[in-house]
């Protein structure tokens, strides 16, 4: 397996763990659910912005 495959599998596993924890918080109606979702949204936005900038998919001209 290449490094890219392993890295993508690790990211997928971390995302799955996060989704499971968030769903658990929603089920037990924890007060930490919305802050956790907000933090995830910010982290995802920063990651996606960096990925778009690196790949050159976003052209602002």
Backbone as XML, in Angstrom:
<?xml version="1.0"?>
<chain id="A" units="angstrom">
  <residue number="1" name="UNK">
    <atom name="N" x="0.842" y="-1.192" z="0.000"/>
    <atom name="CA" x="0.000" y="0.000" z="0.000"/>
    <atom name="C" x="0.881" y="1.247" z="0.000"/>
  </residue>
  <residue number="2" name="UNK">
    <atom name="N" x="0.455" y="2.207" z="-0.749"/>
    <atom name="CA" x="1.241" y="3.431" z="-0.816"/>
    <atom name="C" x="0.903" y="4.345" z="0.355"/>
  </residue>
  <residue number="3" name="UNK">
    <atom name="N" x="1.707" y="5.348" z="0.512"/>
    <atom name="CA" x="1.501" y="6.305" z="1.592"/>
    <atom name="C" x="0.208" y="7.081" z="1.407"/>
  </residue>
  <residue number="4" name="UNK">
    <atom name="N" x="-0.143" y="7.384" z="0.168"/>
    <atom name="CA" x="-1.378" y="8.136" z="-0.088"/>
    <atom name="C" x="-2.602" y="7.330" z="0.318"/>
  </residue>
  <residue number="5" name="UNK">
    <atom name="N" x="-2.589" y="6.033" z="0.047"/>
    <atom name="CA" x="-3.723" y="5.182" z="0.408"/>
    <atom name="C" x="-3.850" y="5.096" z="1.921"/>
  </residue>
  <residue number="6" name="UNK">
    <atom name="N" x="-2.732" y="4.908" z="2.589"/>
    <atom name="CA" x="-2.747" y="4.820" z="4.049"/>
    <atom name="C" x="-3.225" y="6.132" z="4.656"/>
  </residue>
  <residue number="7" name="UNK">
    <atom name="N" x="-2.757" y="7.251" z="4.131"/>
    <atom name="CA" x="-3.179" y="8.557" z="4.633"/>
    <atom name="C" x="-4.670" y="8.763" z="4.438"/>
  </residue>
  <residue number="8" name="UNK">
    <atom name="N" x="-5.189" y="8.385" z="3.282"/>
    <atom name="CA" x="-6.622" y="8.557" z="3.042"/>
    <atom name="C" x="-7.439" y="7.635" z="3.934"/>
  </residue>
  <residue number="9" name="UNK">
    <atom name="N" x="-6.947" y="6.426" z="4.203"/>
    <atom name="CA" x="-7.655" y="5.524" z="5.110"/>
    <atom name="C" x="-7.662" y="6.060" z="6.536"/>
  </residue>
  <residue number="10" name="UNK">
    <atom name="N" x="-6.566" y="6.658" z="6.962"/>
    <atom name="CA" x="-6.503" y="7.249" z="8.300"/>
    <atom name="C" x="-7.486" y="8.403" z="8.412"/>
  </residue>
  <residue number="11" name="UNK">
    <atom name="N" x="-7.538" y="9.257" z="7.390"/>
    <atom name="CA" x="-8.483" y="10.378" z="7.402"/>
    <atom name="C" x="-9.919" y="9.879" z="7.424"/>
  </residue>
  <residue number="12" name="UNK">
    <atom name="N" x="-10.197" y="8.836" z="6.659"/>
    <atom name="CA" x="-11.538" y="8.267" z="6.628"/>
    <atom name="C" x="-11.907" y="7.679" z="7.987"/>
  </residue>
  <residue number="13" name="UNK">
    <atom name="N" x="-10.966" y="6.998" z="8.621"/>
    <atom name="CA" x="-11.225" y="6.418" z="9.934"/>
    <atom name="C" x="-11.475" y="7.506" z="10.973"/>
  </residue>
  <residue number="14" name="UNK">
    <atom name="N" x="-10.689" y="8.575" z="10.933"/>
    <atom name="CA" x="-10.895" y="9.673" z="11.879"/>
    <atom name="C" x="-12.241" y="10.352" z="11.659"/>
  </residue>
  <residue number="15" name="UNK">
    <atom name="N" x="-12.633" y="10.526" z="10.409"/>
    <atom name="CA" x="-13.938" y="11.121" z="10.119"/>
    <atom name="C" x="-15.062" y="10.218" z="10.616"/>
  </residue>
  <residue number="16" name="UNK">
    <atom name="N" x="-14.917" y="8.913" z="10.435"/>
    <atom name="CA" x="-15.940" y="7.977" z="10.897"/>
    <atom name="C" x="-16.053" y="7.988" z="12.417"/>
  </residue>
  <residue number="17" name="UNK">
    <atom name="N" x="-14.924" y="8.062" z="13.100"/>
    <atom name="CA" x="-14.943" y="8.137" z="14.566"/>
    <atom name="C" x="-15.620" y="9.418" z="15.019"/>
  </residue>
  <residue number="18" name="UNK">
    <atom name="N" x="-15.302" y="10.533" z="14.356"/>
    <atom name="CA" x="-15.925" y="11.802" z="14.722"/>
    <atom name="C" x="-17.432" y="11.753" z="14.516"/>
  </residue>
  <residue number="19" name="UNK">
    <atom name="N" x="-17.865" y="11.200" z="13.403"/>
    <atom name="CA" x="-19.304" y="11.106" z="13.130"/>
    <atom name="C" x="-19.985" y="10.235" z="14.175"/>
  </residue>
  <residue number="20" name="UNK">
    <atom name="N" x="-19.365" y="9.135" z="14.556"/>
    <atom name="CA" x="-19.949" y="8.261" z="15.570"/>
    <atom name="C" x="-20.074" y="8.977" z="16.908"/>
  </residue>
  <residue number="21" name="UNK">
    <atom name="N" x="-19.046" y="9.721" z="17.298"/>
    <atom name="CA" x="-19.095" y="10.458" z="18.564"/>
    <atom name="C" x="-20.152" y="11.550" z="18.512"/>
  </residue>
  <residue number="22" name="UNK">
    <atom name="N" x="-20.235" y="12.262" z="17.390"/>
    <atom name="CA" x="-21.236" y="13.314" z="17.249"/>
    <atom name="C" x="-22.643" y="12.743" z="17.300"/>
  </residue>
  <residue number="23" name="UNK">
    <atom name="N" x="-22.874" y="11.626" z="16.623"/>
    <atom name="CA" x="-24.192" y="10.988" z="16.680"/>
    <atom name="C" x="-24.519" y="10.540" z="18.093"/>
  </residue>
  <residue number="24" name="UNK">
    <atom name="N" x="-23.522" y="10.050" z="18.810"/>
    <atom name="CA" x="-23.745" y="9.661" z="20.202"/>
    <atom name="C" x="-24.148" y="10.867" z="21.036"/>
  </residue>
  <residue number="25" name="UNK">
    <atom name="N" x="-23.480" y="12.004" z="20.830"/>
    <atom name="CA" x="-23.846" y="13.218" z="21.551"/>
    <atom name="C" x="-25.264" y="13.661" z="21.206"/>
  </residue>
  <residue number="26" name="UNK">
    <atom name="N" x="-25.657" y="13.547" z="19.930"/>
    <atom name="CA" x="-27.021" y="13.910" z="19.544"/>
    <atom name="C" x="-28.036" y="12.985" z="20.209"/>
  </residue>
  <residue number="27" name="UNK">
    <atom name="N" x="-27.706" y="11.704" z="20.297"/>
    <atom name="CA" x="-28.631" y="10.738" z="20.889"/>
    <atom name="C" x="-28.829" y="11.022" z="22.368"/>
  </residue>
  <residue number="28" name="UNK">
    <atom name="N" x="-27.740" y="11.310" z="23.074"/>
    <atom name="CA" x="-27.883" y="11.578" z="24.510"/>
    <atom name="C" x="-28.188" y="13.047" z="24.795"/>
  </residue>
  <residue number="29" name="UNK">
    <atom name="N" x="-28.322" y="13.841" z="23.734"/>
    <atom name="CA" x="-28.663" y="15.261" z="23.818"/>
    <atom name="C" x="-27.719" y="16.019" z="24.745"/>
  </residue>
  <residue number="30" name="UNK">
    <atom name="N" x="-26.453" y="15.867" z="24.446"/>
    <atom name="CA" x="-25.425" y="16.533" z="25.233"/>
    <atom name="C" x="-25.350" y="18.009" z="24.876"/>
  </residue>
  <residue number="31" name="UNK">
    <atom name="N" x="-24.924" y="18.798" z="25.838"/>
    <atom name="CA" x="-24.771" y="20.231" z="25.571"/>
    <atom name="C" x="-23.507" y="20.522" z="24.771"/>
  </residue>
  <residue number="32" name="UNK">
    <atom name="N" x="-22.673" y="19.513" z="24.552"/>
    <atom name="CA" x="-21.438" y="19.694" z="23.793"/>
    <atom name="C" x="-21.614" y="19.407" z="22.303"/>
  </residue>
  <residue number="33" name="UNK">
    <atom name="N" x="-22.816" y="19.058" z="21.875"/>
    <atom name="CA" x="-23.036" y="18.663" z="20.483"/>
    <atom name="C" x="-22.788" y="19.809" z="19.518"/>
  </residue>
  <residue number="34" name="UNK">
    <atom name="N" x="-23.395" y="20.963" z="19.754"/>
    <atom name="CA" x="-23.241" y="22.090" z="18.832"/>
    <atom name="C" x="-21.818" y="22.641" z="18.805"/>
  </residue>
  <residue number="35" name="UNK">
    <atom name="N" x="-21.155" y="22.814" z="19.952"/>
    <atom name="CA" x="-19.751" y="23.255" z="19.875"/>
    <atom name="C" x="-18.861" y="22.253" z="19.134"/>
  </residue>
  <residue number="36" name="UNK">
    <atom name="N" x="-19.115" y="20.974" z="19.321"/>
    <atom name="CA" x="-18.336" y="19.956" z="18.624"/>
    <atom name="C" x="-18.567" y="20.035" z="17.120"/>
  </residue>
  <residue number="37" name="UNK">
    <atom name="N" x="-19.810" y="20.216" z="16.713"/>
    <atom name="CA" x="-20.118" y="20.349" z="15.285"/>
    <atom name="C" x="-19.501" y="21.627" z="14.715"/>
  </residue>
  <residue number="38" name="UNK">
    <atom name="N" x="-19.505" y="22.704" z="15.491"/>
    <atom name="CA" x="-18.921" y="23.963" z="15.023"/>
    <atom name="C" x="-17.408" y="23.831" z="14.850"/>
  </residue>
  <residue number="39" name="UNK">
    <atom name="N" x="-16.754" y="23.181" z="15.791"/>
    <atom name="CA" x="-15.307" y="22.979" z="15.695"/>
    <atom name="C" x="-14.979" y="22.124" z="14.474"/>
  </residue>
  <residue number="40" name="UNK">
    <atom name="N" x="-15.771" y="21.077" z="14.251"/>
    <atom name="CA" x="-15.546" y="20.234" z="13.079"/>
    <atom name="C" x="-15.734" y="21.029" z="11.793"/>
  </residue>
  <residue number="41" name="UNK">
    <atom name="N" x="-16.741" y="21.892" z="11.754"/>
    <atom name="CA" x="-16.988" y="22.693" z="10.551"/>
    <atom name="C" x="-15.814" y="23.625" z="10.267"/>
  </residue>
  <residue number="42" name="UNK">
    <atom name="N" x="-15.251" y="24.224" z="11.311"/>
    <atom name="CA" x="-14.106" y="25.118" z="11.135"/>
    <atom name="C" x="-12.882" y="24.334" z="10.653"/>
  </residue>
  <residue number="43" name="UNK">
    <atom name="N" x="-12.624" y="23.191" z="11.270"/>
    <atom name="CA" x="-11.478" y="22.368" z="10.867"/>
    <atom name="C" x="-11.639" y="21.907" z="9.423"/>
  </residue>
  <residue number="44" name="UNK">
    <atom name="N" x="-12.844" y="21.486" z="9.066"/>
    <atom name="CA" x="-13.089" y="21.042" z="7.689"/>
    <atom name="C" x="-12.931" y="22.189" z="6.702"/>
  </residue>
  <residue number="45" name="UNK">
    <atom name="N" x="-13.398" y="23.379" z="7.070"/>
    <atom name="CA" x="-13.275" y="24.536" z="6.171"/>
    <atom name="C" x="-11.811" y="24.899" z="5.948"/>
  </residue>
  <residue number="46" name="UNK">
    <atom name="N" x="-11.014" y="24.880" z="7.008"/>
    <atom name="CA" x="-9.587" y="25.189" z="6.878"/>
    <atom name="C" x="-8.896" y="24.133" z="6.021"/>
  </residue>
  <residue number="47" name="UNK">
    <atom name="N" x="-9.223" y="22.878" z="6.253"/>
    <atom name="CA" x="-8.624" y="21.790" z="5.467"/>
    <atom name="C" x="-9.017" y="21.897" z="3.997"/>
  </residue>
  <residue number="48" name="UNK">
    <atom name="N" x="-10.291" y="22.130" z="3.737"/>
    <atom name="CA" x="-10.761" y="22.209" z="2.355"/>
    <atom name="C" x="-10.161" y="23.414" z="1.643"/>
  </residue>
  <residue number="49" name="UNK">
    <atom name="N" x="-10.046" y="24.538" z="2.345"/>
    <atom name="CA" x="-9.455" y="25.728" z="1.739"/>
    <atom name="C" x="-7.997" y="25.477" z="1.369"/>
  </residue>
  <residue number="50" name="UNK">
    <atom name="N" x="-7.255" y="24.859" z="2.253"/>
    <atom name="CA" x="-5.862" y="24.532" z="1.967"/>
    <atom name="C" x="-5.733" y="23.561" z="0.815"/>
  </residue>
  <residue number="51" name="UNK">
    <atom name="N" x="-6.610" y="22.597" z="0.754"/>
    <atom name="CA" x="-6.567" y="21.606" z="-0.324"/>
    <atom name="C" x="-6.922" y="22.243" z="-1.663"/>
  </residue>
  <residue number="52" name="UNK">
    <atom name="N" x="-7.938" y="23.120" z="-1.668"/>
    <atom name="CA" x="-8.327" y="23.800" z="-2.905"/>
    <atom name="C" x="-7.196" y="24.709" z="-3.373"/>
  </residue>
  <residue number="53" name="UNK">
    <atom name="N" x="-6.571" y="25.426" z="-2.443"/>
    <atom name="CA" x="-5.484" y="26.336" z="-2.808"/>
    <atom name="C" x="-4.284" y="25.559" z="-3.352"/>
  </residue>
  <residue number="54" name="UNK">
    <atom name="N" x="-4.000" y="24.411" z="-2.767"/>
    <atom name="CA" x="-2.855" y="23.616" z="-3.202"/>
    <atom name="C" x="-3.083" y="23.019" z="-4.587"/>
  </residue>
  <residue number="55" name="UNK">
    <atom name="N" x="-4.293" y="22.561" z="-4.838"/>
    <atom name="CA" x="-4.600" y="21.940" z="-6.130"/>
    <atom name="C" x="-4.861" y="22.971" z="-7.217"/>
  </residue>
  <residue number="56" name="UNK">
    <atom name="N" x="-5.110" y="24.226" z="-6.833"/>
    <atom name="CA" x="-5.372" y="25.252" z="-7.822"/>
    <atom name="C" x="-6.764" y="25.164" z="-8.417"/>
  </residue>
  <residue number="57" name="UNK">
    <atom name="N" x="-7.710" y="24.622" z="-7.660"/>
    <atom name="CA" x="-9.066" y="24.462" z="-8.171"/>
    <atom name="C" x="-9.879" y="25.745" z="-8.074"/>
  </residue>
  <residue number="58" name="UNK">
    <atom name="N" x="-9.420" y="26.674" z="-7.251"/>
    <atom name="CA" x="-10.157" y="27.914" z="-7.035"/>
    <atom name="C" x="-9.413" y="29.043" z="-7.734"/>
  </residue>
  <residue number="59" name="UNK">
    <atom name="N" x="-10.041" y="29.647" z="-8.705"/>
    <atom name="CA" x="-9.409" y="30.742" z="-9.441"/>
    <atom name="C" x="-10.230" y="32.003" z="-9.230"/>
  </residue>
  <residue number="60" name="UNK">
    <atom name="N" x="-9.630" y="32.988" z="-8.600"/>
    <atom name="CA" x="-10.335" y="34.221" z="-8.254"/>
    <atom name="C" x="-9.930" y="35.362" z="-9.178"/>
  </residue>
  <residue number="61" name="UNK">
    <atom name="N" x="-9.933" y="35.156" z="-10.466"/>
    <atom name="CA" x="-9.514" y="36.224" z="-11.371"/>
    <atom name="C" x="-10.634" y="36.650" z="-12.290"/>
  </residue>
</chain>
